[in-house]
């Protein structure tokens, strides 16, 4: 059992840890990476004609989240903030020596590699059109797109990436967020999304202990490279928040909760 969970947890830690609380917020506060240069690849596709049994306007996801551990969360947020500013962001800026088209290609490669997580969660949420889109994107981008380095599925066929994860799947079935958590290194989360993150790790080809079975150092290397690359593409969103917001903690918490609620309701 230890051999099963240790690599998974370490891989998940690196996956989210290198993004951190502020960098996680950057995804909520700014357009997707590809939308900076081309079109909104991070948007979800249109809903098909499938009759959605969960489309209940009176059961919308609450964009507010309880924060009973705020004093503790603030302390961890401070730690994550310093780690981001003084360690990971300088590393990301150094990685900008790689031309931006190359970094965008790397981002598309890792996005393509994450298809199983999105595909499985589309199926679990009873979204057949979106599941078909994800499957089609994977086939086209893995072949014509050279293992995902390019995205002809979007640029040629208009098939957009479906942003789905297990936390959203739980929300789709009306499982509440629980309370807000700021995890050391992991960043903003909740009880529901934390469990979802762990579950997604069993599907993610990099961290799965079942069908790829990478060694721990390989998982860490891949996840580290992915997140440093993501940070290198970000336009320093968090730095502007630190300068302009009176209370960055509250701003990040509320924006994160609103983003997660919107993703559940899409």
HELIX and SHEET records of a PDB file:
HELIX    1   1 UNK A    2  UNK A   17  1                                  16    
HELIX    2   2 UNK A   20  UNK A   29  1                                  10    
HELIX    3   3 UNK A   34  UNK A   36  5                                   3    
HELIX    4   4 UNK A   57  UNK A   59  5                                   3    
HELIX    5   5 UNK A   70  UNK A   83  1                                  14    
HELIX    6   6 UNK A   84  UNK A   88  3                                   5    
HELIX    7   7 UNK A   89  UNK A   95  1                                   7    
HELIX    8   8 UNK A  100  UNK A  113  1                                  14    
HELIX    9   9 UNK A  115  UNK A  124  1                                  10    
HELIX   10  10 UNK A  128  UNK A  143  1                                  16    
HELIX   11  11 UNK A  152  UNK A  155  1                                   4    
HELIX   12  12 UNK A  166  UNK A  172  1                                   7    
HELIX   13  13 UNK A  191  UNK A  201  1                                  11    
HELIX   14  14 UNK A  216  UNK A  233  1                                  18    
HELIX   15  15 UNK A  237  UNK A  244  1                                   8    
HELIX   16  16 UNK A  248  UNK A  265  1                                  18    
SHEET    1   A 2 UNK A 180  UNK A 183  0                                        
SHEET    2   A 2 UNK A 187  UNK A 190 -1                                        
END                                                                             
